[in-house]
């Protein structure tokens, strides 16, 4: 089980410094040792290495041994599960187990744990579409052709998103491509998986241009058909699903620009028709984003803009 089962231990209400405690923890031990300090283990990681574990919540003494469960650390861990500090990249299926572990320590300390929020309530996924920059089918290996190119370009202004424009700062993907298990899908359909970072069939990296992709599609007829449409130029756009973790705003009220500084990436997807965010739900979501920006000025007339969108949809 990736989430470490609950166990009994003394508790402490001392101040908490997670990185300092983790730095003191002994290295090159086994699961039996590290389970005394953490609440989650990467099933694909080396169980003798600290970097295979997350959610440290036990205090570590000067000799490097885990001790009491820290109340503040357990509370902070649950907050992260609920989206605080950018949230967590562990699989959704593991969240309940990690919560149960941390909550059990809090109950031992006679502290009522916060509730675990549903994933849908703390993750606001957005989609953005880009023309696939320099996309090509690379056939160095005739039996395993690859889809390569850039799915996003840094410092390039988007089309107007009804209330503002947007650009992606260099480094926005650097953390998520190291931690997240991202899928490459065809038309955002989870029934058609082109690749996955965990299996090595989707490779993501940042270079000076943007988010570089390399997809090794499956040897199936539908995937071969897709690659043919890319070769012909019939499909030349990609959409990706993300959650904004850090952002800045530039410009003024007349020309606001949202700068994505850090995102959590969920999927990348070649698409026939990029999603055009003109639905009522998307408009409300973009309005919430715009209203959350630091500003003392009055917001634009969203009712008027929605009427304009309605007119556009009838053209």
C-alpha positions as CSV (number, residue, x, y, z in Angstrom):
1,X,0.0,0.0,0.0
2,X,1.5,3.4,-1.0
3,X,-0.3,5.0,2.0
4,X,1.4,3.8,5.1
5,X,-1.0,2.1,7.6
6,X,-1.9,3.8,10.8
7,X,0.2,3.1,13.9
8,X,0.3,4.3,17.5
9,X,3.0,6.6,18.8
10,X,3.5,9.4,21.3
11,X,2.4,12.8,20.0
12,X,3.9,16.3,20.4
13,X,2.6,19.8,20.1
14,X,6.1,21.3,19.6
15,X,6.9,23.7,16.8
16,X,7.5,22.0,13.5
17,X,10.1,22.4,10.7
18,X,9.5,19.7,8.1
19,X,12.7,20.1,6.0
20,X,14.9,20.3,9.2
21,X,13.4,17.0,10.5
22,X,13.7,15.3,7.2
23,X,17.4,16.4,6.8
24,X,18.2,14.8,10.2
25,X,16.5,11.6,9.3
26,X,19.0,8.7,8.7
27,X,19.6,7.7,5.1
28,X,19.7,4.3,3.4
29,X,17.3,2.5,5.7
30,X,14.4,0.3,4.9
31,X,10.6,0.6,4.8
32,X,10.3,-0.6,8.4
33,X,12.4,2.4,9.5
34,X,10.9,5.1,7.2
35,X,7.3,4.1,7.9
36,X,7.9,5.5,11.4
37,X,8.3,9.0,9.9
38,X,6.2,9.3,6.8
39,X,2.6,8.7,5.7
40,X,3.1,7.8,2.0
41,X,5.6,5.7,0.0
42,X,6.1,5.8,-3.8
43,X,5.5,2.2,-4.8
44,X,7.9,2.6,-7.8
45,X,10.6,4.3,-5.7
46,X,13.5,2.8,-3.8
47,X,12.2,2.1,-0.3
48,X,15.7,2.6,1.1
49,X,15.8,6.2,0.0
50,X,14.1,9.1,1.7
51,X,13.1,10.6,-1.6
52,X,10.7,7.7,-2.1
53,X,8.5,9.0,0.8
54,X,6.2,12.0,1.4
55,X,4.3,13.5,4.3
56,X,6.9,13.4,7.0
57,X,5.1,14.2,10.3
58,X,7.3,12.6,13.0
59,X,9.9,14.6,14.9
60,X,13.5,13.4,14.3
61,X,16.1,13.4,17.1
62,X,19.7,14.5,16.8
63,X,20.7,10.8,16.1
64,X,18.4,10.7,13.1
65,X,15.7,8.5,14.5
66,X,11.9,9.3,14.2
67,X,10.0,9.9,17.4
68,X,6.7,11.5,18.3
69,X,4.0,12.4,15.8
70,X,3.9,16.2,15.6
71,X,0.3,17.6,15.8
72,X,1.2,20.7,13.7
73,X,2.8,18.4,11.0
74,X,-0.3,16.2,10.9
75,X,-2.6,19.2,10.6
76,X,-0.4,20.7,7.9
77,X,-0.4,17.4,6.0
78,X,-4.2,17.3,5.9
79,X,-4.2,20.9,4.7
80,X,-1.9,19.9,1.8
81,X,-4.2,17.0,0.9
82,X,-7.0,19.6,0.8
83,X,-5.0,21.8,-1.6
84,X,-2.9,24.1,0.6
85,X,0.6,25.1,-0.5
86,X,-0.2,23.9,-4.0
87,X,-1.6,20.6,-2.9
88,X,-0.1,17.2,-3.5
89,X,0.8,15.1,-6.6
90,X,0.2,11.7,-5.0
91,X,-2.5,9.6,-6.7
92,X,-6.1,10.4,-5.8
93,X,-6.6,6.8,-4.6
94,X,-3.9,7.3,-1.9
95,X,-5.3,10.5,-0.4
96,X,-7.8,8.7,1.9
97,X,-5.1,6.4,3.3
98,X,-2.7,9.3,4.0
99,X,-5.5,11.2,5.7
100,X,-6.4,8.2,7.9
101,X,-2.8,8.0,9.0
102,X,-2.5,11.6,9.9
103,X,-6.0,11.8,11.4
104,X,-5.3,8.8,13.7
105,X,-2.3,10.7,15.3
106,X,-4.5,13.8,15.8
107,X,-7.2,11.7,17.5
108,X,-4.5,10.1,19.7
109,X,-3.6,13.6,20.8
110,X,-7.4,14.3,21.4
111,X,-7.4,16.8,18.5
112,X,-10.3,16.6,16.1
113,X,-8.8,16.3,12.5
114,X,-10.1,18.6,9.7
115,X,-12.3,16.9,7.1
116,X,-10.8,15.6,3.9
117,X,-12.2,17.5,1.0
118,X,-13.3,15.8,-2.2
119,X,-10.8,16.1,-5.0
120,X,-13.3,17.9,-7.2
121,X,-13.7,20.7,-4.7
122,X,-10.0,21.6,-4.4
123,X,-8.8,21.2,-7.9
124,X,-10.0,23.7,-10.5
125,X,-8.8,22.3,-13.8
126,X,-8.4,24.7,-16.7
127,X,-7.6,23.9,-20.3
128,X,-5.5,25.8,-22.8
129,X,-5.0,25.2,-26.5
130,X,-1.8,25.9,-28.5
131,X,-0.8,25.2,-32.0
132,X,1.8,22.4,-31.8
133,X,5.0,24.2,-32.4
134,X,7.3,22.3,-34.8
135,X,5.3,19.2,-34.4
136,X,6.5,16.2,-36.4
137,X,6.4,12.5,-36.6
138,X,9.9,11.2,-36.0
139,X,10.5,7.8,-37.5
140,X,14.1,7.1,-36.5
141,X,12.8,3.7,-35.5
142,X,10.2,2.7,-38.1
143,X,8.4,0.3,-35.7
144,X,8.2,3.0,-32.9
145,X,7.5,6.4,-34.4
146,X,7.2,9.3,-32.0
147,X,5.2,12.5,-31.9
148,X,7.6,15.4,-30.9
149,X,7.3,19.1,-30.6
150,X,6.3,21.8,-28.1
151,X,2.9,21.8,-26.4
152,X,3.3,25.3,-24.9
153,X,5.5,28.3,-25.6
154,X,7.0,30.5,-22.9
155,X,6.3,34.3,-22.7
156,X,3.9,34.1,-25.6
157,X,0.6,36.0,-25.1
158,X,-2.6,34.0,-25.5
159,X,-5.6,35.1,-27.4
160,X,-7.9,37.1,-25.2
161,X,-9.6,34.9,-22.7
162,X,-12.6,37.2,-22.6
163,X,-11.4,39.1,-19.5
164,X,-7.6,39.0,-19.8
165,X,-4.7,37.5,-21.7
166,X,-2.3,35.0,-20.4
167,X,1.3,33.9,-20.8
168,X,3.4,31.1,-19.3
169,X,6.6,31.9,-17.5
170,X,9.7,29.8,-17.9
171,X,9.9,27.2,-15.1
172,X,6.1,26.9,-14.8
173,X,6.2,23.2,-15.6
174,X,9.6,22.3,-14.0
175,X,8.2,20.9,-10.8
176,X,5.1,19.2,-12.1
177,X,7.0,17.2,-14.8
178,X,9.2,15.8,-12.1
179,X,6.3,14.8,-9.8
180,X,3.1,14.3,-11.7
181,X,2.0,11.2,-13.6
182,X,0.8,12.9,-16.8
183,X,-1.1,11.2,-19.6
184,X,-1.1,12.0,-23.3
185,X,-4.6,11.5,-24.6
186,X,-6.3,11.8,-28.0
187,X,-9.0,14.5,-27.9
188,X,-9.0,14.4,-24.1
189,X,-10.6,10.9,-24.2
190,X,-9.2,8.7,-21.4
191,X,-10.2,5.7,-23.6
192,X,-7.4,6.6,-26.0
193,X,-4.1,6.9,-24.2
194,X,-1.2,7.8,-26.4
195,X,1.4,7.8,-23.6
196,X,2.1,8.2,-19.9
197,X,5.1,9.7,-18.0
198,X,5.1,6.8,-15.5
199,X,5.6,4.2,-18.2
200,X,8.1,6.3,-20.1
201,X,5.9,6.6,-23.2
202,X,5.4,10.3,-22.6
203,X,8.4,12.4,-22.0
204,X,8.1,16.1,-20.9
205,X,10.8,18.6,-20.5
206,X,11.4,22.3,-20.4
207,X,13.8,24.0,-22.7
208,X,14.4,27.6,-23.7
209,X,11.3,27.5,-25.9
210,X,8.7,25.9,-23.8
211,X,7.2,22.6,-22.8
212,X,8.7,19.9,-25.1
213,X,6.9,16.7,-25.6
214,X,7.9,13.3,-26.9
215,X,5.1,10.7,-27.2
216,X,5.6,7.1,-28.2
217,X,2.1,6.0,-29.2
218,X,0.9,2.5,-29.0
219,X,1.0,0.3,-32.1
220,X,-2.7,0.4,-32.7
221,X,-4.8,1.3,-35.7
222,X,-6.3,4.4,-34.1
223,X,-2.9,5.7,-33.1
224,X,-1.5,5.1,-36.5
225,X,-4.5,7.0,-38.0
226,X,-3.8,9.9,-35.7
227,X,-0.2,10.1,-36.7
228,X,-1.2,10.2,-40.3
229,X,-3.5,13.1,-39.7
230,X,-0.7,15.0,-38.0
231,X,1.6,14.2,-40.9
232,X,-1.0,15.7,-43.3
233,X,-1.4,18.8,-41.1
234,X,-5.1,18.0,-40.3
235,X,-4.3,18.0,-36.6
236,X,-1.9,20.7,-35.5
237,X,-3.2,21.8,-32.1
238,X,-2.9,20.5,-28.6
239,X,-4.8,21.2,-25.4
240,X,-3.5,20.6,-21.9
241,X,-5.3,20.4,-18.5
242,X,-3.7,22.1,-15.6
243,X,-4.3,23.7,-12.2
244,X,-2.6,27.1,-11.6
245,X,-0.6,27.0,-8.3
246,X,1.2,30.3,-8.6
247,X,0.4,33.3,-10.7
248,X,1.2,37.0,-11.1
249,X,-0.7,39.8,-12.9
250,X,0.8,42.4,-15.2
251,X,-0.6,45.3,-17.2
252,X,-3.5,47.5,-16.2
253,X,-7.3,47.2,-16.0
254,X,-7.6,47.7,-19.8
255,X,-4.9,45.2,-20.7
256,X,-4.6,42.7,-17.8
257,X,-2.2,39.8,-18.3
258,X,-2.2,36.7,-16.1
259,X,1.3,35.1,-15.8
260,X,1.3,31.4,-14.9
261,X,4.4,30.9,-12.7
262,X,3.7,27.3,-11.6
263,X,1.1,24.8,-12.7
264,X,0.1,21.2,-12.0
265,X,-0.2,19.4,-15.3
266,X,-2.8,16.6,-15.7
267,X,-2.8,15.7,-19.4
268,X,-1.7,16.8,-22.8
269,X,-3.9,16.0,-25.8
270,X,-3.7,16.5,-29.5
271,X,-7.2,17.7,-30.5
272,X,-9.3,18.1,-33.6
273,X,-11.1,21.1,-32.2
274,X,-9.5,22.9,-29.3
275,X,-11.9,23.7,-26.5
276,X,-13.2,27.2,-26.8
277,X,-13.9,28.4,-23.3
278,X,-17.2,30.1,-24.0
279,X,-19.6,27.9,-21.9
280,X,-21.3,29.5,-18.9
281,X,-19.2,27.3,-16.5
282,X,-15.9,28.4,-18.2
283,X,-16.9,32.0,-18.2
284,X,-17.7,31.9,-14.5
285,X,-14.4,30.1,-13.8
286,X,-12.5,32.8,-15.8
287,X,-14.4,35.5,-14.0
288,X,-13.4,34.0,-10.6
289,X,-9.7,33.9,-11.7
290,X,-10.0,37.6,-12.8
291,X,-11.7,38.7,-9.6
292,X,-9.0,37.0,-7.5
293,X,-6.3,39.2,-9.0
294,X,-4.9,41.9,-6.7
295,X,-6.7,45.0,-7.8
296,X,-8.6,48.0,-6.4
297,X,-10.2,48.8,-9.7
298,X,-13.8,47.9,-10.7
299,X,-14.1,44.7,-12.7
300,X,-15.3,44.8,-16.3
301,X,-18.9,44.5,-17.3
302,X,-19.2,40.7,-17.4
303,X,-22.9,40.7,-18.3
304,X,-22.1,42.7,-21.4
305,X,-19.2,40.4,-22.3
306,X,-21.5,37.3,-21.8
307,X,-24.0,38.9,-24.2
308,X,-21.2,39.4,-26.7
309,X,-20.3,35.7,-26.3
310,X,-23.9,34.7,-26.9
311,X,-23.9,36.7,-30.1
312,X,-20.6,35.2,-31.2
313,X,-21.9,31.6,-30.7
314,X,-24.8,32.3,-33.1
315,X,-22.5,33.4,-35.9
